[in-house]
Amino acid sequence: MTANLLTHYTEGSPSAPPLLLGPSLGTSYALWDKVAPELSAGHRVVRWNLPGHGGAPAGAIGPGATVADLAALVLELADSLGIGRFAYAGVSLGGAVGLHLAVHHPERLTSLAAICSSAHFNGSKPWEERAELVRREGLGPVAATADSRWFTAGFTVPALVQDHRDADPEAYAACCDALAAFDLRDRLASITVPTLLIAGREDPATPPAHLREIADAVPGAALVEIPGASHLAPAQCPEAVLTALRAHLSGDAGPGMRVRRQVLGNAHVDRAQARQTPFTARYQEFISRYAWGEIWTDPTLSRRERSLVTLTALVAHGHLDELALHVRAARRNGLTEDEIGAVLLQSAVYCGVPAANSAFAVAQRVLAEDTEEAGDSPSSPPD
């Protein structure tokens, strides 16, 4: 390990898709304590500390530091861990690092999430003044106002405020120098990686307008605003941040999610994602990765053939809710009503007439509903 390598904490399977999480100025990787463990169910999560923060050595940056310097340290960390491409999410200054990577090193990112961040931080003067104050008086005066800058009234996370007090003043001031010089507004349109912006509606430091500015400029970017959240949204509203990140990351998690959406439809998958909880998250990721990413993507059988097999198996085991879902999927995969009926008739022979009776009732209902949605009159049910 080199002397300047960023201190970090890793969790999750080493073989899982890598996800790097960046902190805000004045905090440590503890900012992600309520989010990272849940994300590690499906990702190799690497949280990193800014130099001089969270007990990290301060010498990696100095006066006149830039966000590009911090981004280079992040890439050095990824290289040291054998990570080539990775998803990235960062808060405030950590988000600025992600934006820099997306502009200057897009080949390294699979996706980007910038949380309570900005393409500029209200000009250089406030940060120059803060850097001067910290170099002159230390972090006491700035840390004393952390609660009002970071959280809504009545909420705090004492450990994060203590991280602020304990940060190295010179390293903190160097990070202020980086923020003072940062402005990527004229480069946002060049960002091509899938991008999510998360804003805290009560954030005084980087108000939603800052995130909206990025979302409007980055092609295809999505914006989520979290009610009741201030600047450190992952600490104050972790469930909302977690939900937004999961939906964003699953959209770029590989062929599994793409095939799942193509076969089952966006509406169904979106509902499943919206109902996802920390308890079910690992199962949802397992389904996308294994069933849809390995089995349904195997070219040995076509999707039509897989629908035929799936319908038969669901009839055999009486999984009628799943059968309804896969009757619709079979239509998307090119099966006609007559072919679906033939599958169910075949099932009557090998799975039993009672099972086929129930299956025909489900399939008839689904096909009639789909016909009505298409604007046609459903056919009369058989006698």
Helices and strands as residue ranges (DSSP letters): E 8-11, E 18-22, G 29-32, H 36-39, E 44-48, H 67-80, E 86-91, H 93-104, G 106-108, E 109-115, H 125-137, H 140-143, H 146-150, H 158-166, H 169-181, G 185-190, E 195-200, H 208-217, E 222-226, H 233-236, H 238-250, H 255-264, H 266-274, H 281-286, I 287-295, H 303-317, H 320-332, H 337-351, H 353-373
